[in-house]
């Protein structure tokens, strides 16, 4: 059971150096605005206002996305009946928030929880903090982009929940989608849920949106691997879920 503010608190916990620095900047600007006069005071007030917005807006949006939306109902899987018995590969990048939900909602499915995080390749320090706080889902196995531990055509669904954006290298991303295509059954589905590098995420997270991939880059990766987009689902203006089908 997720807490009412768990998503917001996790954002702060995992990114506390960034928010700590933001608080320091805000305090310095407010003190400067109070102590100075004239144009300097006005400049400090403007910077303090902008700093406050840059600090608070991402937190408010994060609370909306991670605590107040239907994101953790896993919209890409909502069509599956409760007694579904298929095989699902769940891809995670060091922090798995979805395997427990899948196990609870679809208890009869064969769930393969996997973790492709490598500290030398996926360099987000926030993931290290998340891993320190939350243990992996029981039975999680380590995988690489080749998915060589899985047989060809063995998966009904491959599900990647807020994880594949951690693959920064284009060639590695191509390997991932080629491997996903290989392990899927012909009638299978690949479900990708991600933030995107777009205007809403820029407004919400300012330059943090550069950590995400653009819609065009996702669509190009899908096409190159032989997928077509069957359905696109928006969960708030900031989260997109692609349901992919083999062409």
URZILIN-V412139 format. One line per field, one symbol per residue. ss: DSSP state (a for helix, b for strand, c for the rest). psi: psi as a letter, one per 30 degrees, with the letter a starting at -180 (. if undefined). A space follows every 50 residues. Layout:
# URZILIN-V412139
ss: ???
psi: ???
This chain:
# URZILIN-V412139
ss: cccccaaaaaaaaacaaaaaaaaaaaaaaaaaaaaccaaaaaaaaaaaaa aaaaaaaaaaaaaaaaaaccaaacaaacccccccccbbbbbbccccccaa aaaaaccccbbbbbbcccccccccaaaaaaaaacccccccbbcccccccc ccccbbbbbbbccaaacccaaaaaaaaaaaaaabbbbbbbbbbbccccaa aaaaaaaaaaacccaaaaaaaaaaccbbbbbbbbbcccbbbbbbbbc
psi: kklfgeeeeeeeefgeeeeeeeeeeeeeeeeeeefllbeeeeeeeeeeee eeefeeeeeeeeeeefffagegfiffgffklfgkgakkkjklhfjjffee eeeefiffljkjkljgkkffejgjfeeeeeefekllkkgkkkllffhffk lkhfkekkkjjhefffjfkeeeeeeeeeeeeefkleglkkjkkllliaee feeegbfffffllleeeeeeeeeffglljekkkkjlffkkkkjkkk.
